[in-house]
Amino acid sequence: MGTLDDERRHVERCRAGLRRMLDGARENVIVGETVAGDRYSAERLGRHLKSLAKELSEEPEGPPFFGRLDFGRDSAEHGGRAYHIGRRHITGEHGGPPVVIDWRAPVARAFYRASARDPQGVDVRRRFGWSGRTLTGFEDERLGAGEEGGSTILAAEIERPRVGPMRDIVATIQPEQDDLVRADLDTTICVQGAPGTGKTAVGLHRAAYLLYAHRRRLERAGVLVLGPNRAFLGYISAVLPALGEVDVEQTTLEGLLGAYPVRAADSAPAAAVKHDARMAEVLRRALYGRIRRPAEPAVASDGSYHWRVGEDELRRVVEDARRAGLPYGVGRERVRARVVASMRRQAEARGQTCNAAWERRIGRAVTPALDAAWPAARPEDVLCEVLSAPPEGILTDAERAAIAWPRPPRGVKAARWTPADLVLLDELACLLERPRGYGHVIVDEAQDLSPMECRAVARRSEHGSMTVLGDLAQGTTPWAARSWPEHLDLLGKPGGRIVELTTGFRVPGAVVELANRLLAALDAGVPPTRSHRSDGRLRVVRVAELEKGVVEAVREARAFEGSIGVIAADAHVEAITCALWNEGLDLGERLSVMPASTAKGLEYDHVVLAEPAAVVAAEPRGLNRLYVALTRAVSRLDVVHAQPLPAQLSRPS
Ligand SMILES: Nc1ncnc2c1ncn2[C@@H]1O[C@H](COP(=O)(O)OP(=O)(O)OP(=O)(O)O)[C@@H](O)[C@H]1O
């Protein structure tokens, strides 16, 4: 079984193994640069080897393993063997068995899933405790003997004070989370989970797992992680690199669509119409409505002769291309190709040889005829047209009036696009040409996506699968999802498996109890959260002056370890920041002031929530926003208020 000294010797073996791997990787960088066949492969291989070498050179600092499985003698596959489980595979000496198994390997699954009721061949599960580089101890669960639970190492990891960005949870993934992490690549899963149940963690670990299990397929197709805002991305962006996965694209929807700068905002009624699914048909008609029945023949000269495709034939070519349901830009090029082919047949019938240069020349020469029948289009041209004079037929008069520009811009370049316009421009761009798809897309805070945004995400995942993460109770946009089956439909994955997570790993019990009081008023139809944590502290303090009260709470919070987040209605942020600053409490790595509108997905060890009533009053779904703000605290929550608390927060009678 091994004593602590034996395990420490194993740590040395692991470090030696890592050094060997590092030397090998460095050598390969040098060799790799000279062996690859062409520049592109050399660059790719070089990049891969360099990042592997870099990753390995950073590795010796971290614990090489966090767990160990000892299988019983009667286990069919692993009888009597022991495996150390860590963040990465570490090879043994002289090609011997590995000294550490990657947490994603099939055998490691039992570390997360075995229980006293179902030991899965495991005799003993061992969890290790570390202090920096030093192995400090371990705890055993003799599953084979029916013994399980009560791990203080596990509890300490879950309850540790939070500082800095999000960390991976590989050492403590829970069975119901593991089930989602290891779900098959072809399965789309939708995780409905209360705040802090580990949805984001599950999504990121699923990305790492899928890349391990389906490396070839996904390296080619790509994995995309979509988060709600930049603050959130900054918070989560270290998790996948820490797990050795650096090639995952992590961005916001705006980042994904951002071909145009945002320079304006919509009124609420205009945004509601622009985000409505019917806009897809409005735009489709506006684009394809540009195609005209050809009224003249296509004529082109090759310098010696004029070639001609008559109106009837041209009409047939245009009609065929239109019926083929191709993207608009592809359809236009198909018409061009067909016209050129017809002219080529005529030329060849006359004994002329037509090479590629001839075809290019004729292709250019038929452009005027093509422009008349199937004009070139850019997304911004079409949207300018639509917003200058919204077409009849789909939207009501009031809706058309809501989105119409009061004064159309002088030209396309002067157009001042709004965030919703970016979604419409993307819809048009993808009607013109199919976008790049990904093998797997992970969408966090998916409940907030509008129908048009869902379409944009769906287009990136047409041939792949998705992990959809969200919480109906945390929906804060006017179009937030009310039901997951409907939302999955909009995301193009109607058959997605919907799973609920209800055990919270972030928010302490007392805080969860307060937040749960809002659930009835939110009418989201989700069950209340159960907290895994009985520790933590909740204080509700009424003050005469809000800023002073917040300053006082922050001062006290500084006595504890961990990050401090002041969450306030957006309109209060400036005054609170100034008050803190005036008192010498500078914002930095430990202390931040977060507008309630961007706090989603984030967490702080200690939260000071300023004036809940103002958070509620700031927007139509203010109560949902308050629910989000209340559930950001890991250890302590101070609710500081000068106005009365929202009635929904009072204890249910
Ligand atoms: N199995 C686990 N072991 C240790 N920590 C965990 C585990 N699961 C989740 N956590 C921690 O709980 C916190 C909340 O997790 P996460 O942010 O993934 O929750 P979420 O469901 O996305 O929350 P929200 O809905 O508020 O965005 C994080 O600090 C995460 O590391």
The ligand as an ORCA input file, in Angstrom:
! r2SCAN-3c Opt
* xyz 0 1
  N     -16.111     18.873     -7.763
  C     -15.641     20.029     -7.349
  N     -14.582     20.089     -6.528
  C     -14.082     21.277     -6.091
  N     -14.581     22.451     -6.450
  C     -15.632     22.447     -7.273
  C     -16.219     21.245     -7.772
  N     -17.240     21.575     -8.583
  C     -17.283     22.912     -8.609
  N     -16.320     23.428     -7.822
  C     -16.018     24.835     -7.572
  O     -17.237     25.504     -7.312
  C     -17.184     26.811     -7.850
  C     -18.343     27.017     -8.757
  O     -18.168     26.278     -9.946
  P     -18.636     26.840    -11.353
  O     -18.234     28.256    -11.506
  O     -18.248     25.864    -12.364
  O     -20.215     26.790    -11.096
  P     -21.387     27.263    -12.073
  O     -22.448     26.230    -11.937
  O     -20.859     27.535    -13.423
  O     -21.844     28.584    -11.351
  P     -22.667     29.848    -11.932
  O     -24.004     29.359    -12.362
  O     -22.767     30.739    -10.783
  O     -21.867     30.403    -13.048
  C     -15.832     26.952     -8.553
  O     -14.910     27.531     -7.677
  C     -15.445     25.525     -8.818
  O     -14.062     25.363     -8.893
*
